[in-house]
């Protein structure tokens, strides 16, 4: 079982696990630490009384894969008013850390889908993401669109990113994957299912890759949530505008 931490108006993933053994370590907000786990030292100095926090843990069984998001058949993952914060394309040496600070200030968690080459270039940032209790999944090695790739090329993109993450992260990488550009050919989805890797699509797009104004990013998210009432939200931690938008959005 893989576990996602869900927050009330915001739901956020916070499990770290090796893909091959299904061992899960769940980190809760500092004020309600899980038995046997230690909250990050950085977060221990934060007053979490009036913060977003994390509301519950949702179990995600990745045996045989699993697909989540509006483009896939509905699965009972989220309740009304719950969301998952997800960040693609990092880690970034500046903006990822700014986002981590914003999440810590709200005593809440997120899921980061790292690109293999970025993880290799900035391993310390990736380790910080995991050390602060966030989930790390993968997003291919070079952010290639797998819709136009051969099966061999797709497997190489997937496995290379996983191998780098496993070699870099002390707790290994969670068996969570997001397709670049959300381009998800069935043959590759079948491959991931055989590897017991869950695919995460999205329900709400911040469009931070299109609009670089923080206020526009915030408007896109809140407007999307007005329509859906719940869901997996897509951000990218490689944009300065996203890092600037996150504190106000969480508040």
C-alpha positions as CSV (number, residue, x, y, z in Angstrom):
1,X,0.0,0.0,0.0
2,X,1.1,3.5,-0.8
3,X,-0.4,6.3,1.3
4,X,-1.3,9.9,0.4
5,X,-1.8,12.5,3.0
6,X,-4.9,14.5,2.4
7,X,-5.6,18.0,3.7
8,X,-9.1,19.5,4.3
9,X,-9.4,22.2,1.7
10,X,-6.1,21.0,0.4
11,X,-5.1,17.3,0.1
12,X,-1.4,16.5,-0.2
13,X,0.6,13.4,-0.7
14,X,3.3,12.6,1.8
15,X,4.5,9.0,1.6
16,X,8.0,7.7,0.8
17,X,8.5,4.1,-0.2
18,X,10.7,1.9,-2.3
19,X,8.8,0.7,-5.3
20,X,10.0,-2.9,-5.0
21,X,9.1,-3.6,-1.3
22,X,5.9,-1.6,-0.6
23,X,7.3,-0.3,2.7
24,X,5.6,3.0,3.5
25,X,6.8,5.7,5.9
26,X,4.1,8.3,6.5
27,X,4.9,11.8,7.8
28,X,2.2,13.8,9.5
29,X,2.2,17.5,10.4
30,X,4.4,18.3,13.5
31,X,1.5,18.6,15.9
32,X,0.3,15.0,15.2
33,X,3.4,13.0,14.3
34,X,2.9,9.4,13.4
35,X,4.3,6.9,15.9
36,X,7.8,5.9,15.0
37,X,8.3,8.9,12.7
38,X,10.2,12.1,13.4
39,X,8.9,15.4,11.9
40,X,11.6,17.4,10.1
41,X,13.6,19.6,12.5
42,X,12.8,22.7,10.3
43,X,9.1,22.2,10.8
44,X,9.3,21.7,14.5
45,X,9.7,25.4,15.1
46,X,6.5,26.3,13.3
47,X,3.3,27.0,15.1
48,X,0.7,24.8,13.2
49,X,-2.4,26.0,15.2
50,X,-3.9,28.0,12.4
51,X,-2.4,26.3,9.3
52,X,-3.7,24.1,6.6
53,X,-2.2,20.9,7.9
54,X,-3.2,17.5,6.7
55,X,-6.6,16.0,7.3
56,X,-6.4,12.3,6.6
57,X,-4.4,9.5,5.0
58,X,-5.8,7.8,1.9
59,X,-4.4,4.4,1.0
60,X,-3.4,3.8,-2.6
61,X,-2.7,0.2,-3.6
62,X,-0.3,0.2,-6.5
63,X,-0.5,-3.6,-7.1
64,X,-1.4,-3.8,-10.8
65,X,-0.9,-0.1,-11.3
66,X,-3.8,2.3,-10.7
67,X,-4.8,5.5,-12.5
68,X,-6.1,8.7,-11.0
69,X,-7.3,12.0,-12.4
70,X,-10.1,13.2,-14.6
71,X,-8.9,11.5,-17.8
72,X,-9.3,8.0,-16.1
73,X,-12.3,6.1,-14.8
74,X,-13.3,7.6,-11.5
75,X,-11.8,6.0,-8.4
76,X,-12.9,6.7,-4.8
77,X,-9.8,8.6,-3.8
78,X,-11.0,12.0,-2.7
79,X,-13.9,13.4,-0.7
80,X,-15.5,16.7,-1.4
81,X,-13.2,19.6,-0.4
82,X,-10.0,17.5,-0.6
83,X,-7.2,18.1,-3.1
84,X,-3.7,16.7,-3.8
85,X,-0.9,19.2,-4.5
86,X,1.5,18.0,-7.1
87,X,4.6,19.6,-8.6
88,X,6.2,18.4,-11.8
89,X,9.6,18.9,-13.6
90,X,11.9,19.6,-10.7
91,X,13.8,19.6,-8.6
92,X,14.9,23.2,-9.1
93,X,17.7,24.6,-6.8
94,X,15.8,27.9,-6.0
95,X,12.1,27.5,-6.7
96,X,11.6,24.0,-5.2
97,X,13.1,25.2,-1.9
98,X,10.8,28.3,-1.9
99,X,7.9,26.0,-2.4
100,X,9.1,23.7,0.4
101,X,9.3,26.7,2.7
102,X,5.7,27.7,1.9
103,X,4.5,24.1,2.5
104,X,6.3,23.9,5.8
105,X,4.8,27.2,6.9
106,X,1.3,25.6,6.4
107,X,2.4,22.3,8.0
108,X,1.2,20.5,4.9
109,X,2.6,18.1,2.3
110,X,2.8,17.6,-1.5
111,X,3.8,15.1,-4.1
112,X,6.7,15.9,-6.4
113,X,7.1,14.2,-9.8
114,X,10.8,14.6,-10.5
115,X,12.5,14.5,-13.9
116,X,15.5,12.1,-13.8
117,X,18.1,14.5,-15.3
118,X,17.0,17.3,-12.9
119,X,17.2,14.9,-10.0
120,X,20.7,13.9,-11.1
121,X,21.8,17.5,-11.4
122,X,20.3,18.7,-8.1
123,X,20.3,15.6,-5.8
124,X,20.5,17.7,-2.6
125,X,17.2,19.4,-3.4
126,X,15.6,16.0,-4.1
127,X,16.8,14.7,-0.8
128,X,15.5,17.8,1.0
129,X,12.1,17.2,-0.5
130,X,12.0,13.7,0.9
131,X,13.5,14.7,4.2
132,X,10.7,17.2,4.8
133,X,8.1,14.5,4.4
134,X,6.9,14.9,0.9
135,X,6.4,12.1,-1.7
136,X,8.8,11.8,-4.6
137,X,7.5,10.1,-7.8
138,X,9.0,10.2,-11.3
139,X,8.2,12.0,-14.5
140,X,10.6,10.3,-17.1
141,X,14.3,11.0,-17.5
142,X,14.2,13.9,-19.9
143,X,10.6,15.0,-19.9
144,X,10.1,13.3,-23.3
145,X,6.6,13.0,-24.7
146,X,6.0,9.3,-24.6
147,X,3.1,9.5,-27.1
148,X,5.7,9.6,-29.9
149,X,8.2,7.2,-28.4
150,X,8.8,3.6,-29.2
151,X,8.2,1.1,-26.4
152,X,11.9,0.7,-25.9
153,X,12.4,4.4,-25.6
154,X,9.5,4.8,-23.2
155,X,10.9,2.0,-20.9
156,X,14.3,3.6,-21.0
157,X,12.8,7.0,-20.0
158,X,10.8,5.5,-17.1
159,X,13.5,3.1,-15.8
160,X,16.3,5.6,-16.0
161,X,14.4,8.1,-13.8
162,X,13.5,5.4,-11.3
163,X,17.1,4.2,-11.1
164,X,18.5,7.7,-10.5
165,X,15.9,8.3,-7.8
166,X,16.6,5.0,-6.1
167,X,20.3,5.8,-6.1
168,X,19.8,9.3,-4.8
169,X,17.0,9.2,-2.2
170,X,17.6,7.6,1.2
171,X,14.1,6.2,1.3
172,X,13.9,5.3,-2.3
173,X,11.2,6.5,-4.7
174,X,7.4,6.0,-4.5
175,X,5.8,3.9,-7.3
176,X,4.0,7.0,-8.6
177,X,4.4,8.3,-12.2
178,X,3.0,11.2,-14.2
179,X,3.3,11.3,-18.0
180,X,4.9,14.4,-19.5
181,X,2.3,16.5,-21.2
182,X,-0.3,14.0,-19.8
183,X,0.4,12.0,-23.1
184,X,-0.3,8.5,-21.9
185,X,-0.4,5.8,-24.6
186,X,-2.1,2.6,-23.5
187,X,0.9,0.4,-24.2
188,X,3.0,2.5,-21.7
189,X,0.2,2.5,-19.2
190,X,0.1,-1.3,-19.4
191,X,3.8,-1.5,-18.8
192,X,3.5,0.7,-15.7
193,X,0.7,-1.5,-14.5
194,X,2.9,-4.6,-14.8
195,X,5.6,-2.7,-12.8
196,X,3.0,-2.0,-10.1
197,X,3.4,1.8,-10.6
198,X,0.3,4.1,-10.3
199,X,-0.3,6.8,-12.9
200,X,-1.4,10.2,-11.6
201,X,-3.2,12.5,-14.0
202,X,-4.8,15.8,-12.9
203,X,-8.2,17.3,-12.1
204,X,-7.2,20.9,-11.9
205,X,-4.5,22.6,-14.0
206,X,-2.8,25.7,-12.6
207,X,-1.6,26.5,-16.1
208,X,1.6,27.9,-14.5
209,X,3.4,26.7,-17.5
210,X,1.4,29.1,-19.7
211,X,0.8,32.0,-17.4
212,X,3.7,33.4,-15.4
213,X,1.8,35.8,-13.2
214,X,1.3,34.5,-9.6
215,X,-2.2,36.1,-9.4
216,X,-3.2,34.3,-12.6
217,X,-1.9,31.0,-11.3
218,X,-3.9,31.4,-8.2
219,X,-7.1,32.4,-10.1
220,X,-6.7,29.3,-12.3
221,X,-6.6,27.0,-9.4
222,X,-9.4,28.5,-7.4
223,X,-11.6,28.7,-10.5
224,X,-10.9,25.0,-11.3
225,X,-11.7,24.0,-7.7
226,X,-15.0,25.9,-7.9
227,X,-16.0,23.6,-10.7
228,X,-14.6,20.3,-9.4
229,X,-14.9,20.7,-5.6
230,X,-11.9,18.4,-5.2
231,X,-9.0,16.9,-7.1
232,X,-5.4,16.5,-8.0
233,X,-3.9,19.9,-8.8
234,X,-1.0,20.3,-11.2
235,X,1.9,22.8,-10.6
236,X,5.5,23.0,-11.8
237,X,8.3,23.7,-9.3
238,X,10.6,25.1,-12.0
239,X,8.8,28.5,-12.3
240,X,9.4,31.5,-10.1
241,X,5.8,32.6,-10.6
242,X,4.6,29.3,-9.1
243,X,6.9,29.7,-6.1
244,X,5.5,33.2,-5.5
245,X,1.9,32.1,-5.9
246,X,2.0,29.1,-3.5
247,X,2.1,31.0,-0.1
248,X,-1.0,33.1,-0.9
249,X,-2.8,30.1,-2.5
250,X,-2.3,27.9,0.6
251,X,-3.4,30.7,2.8
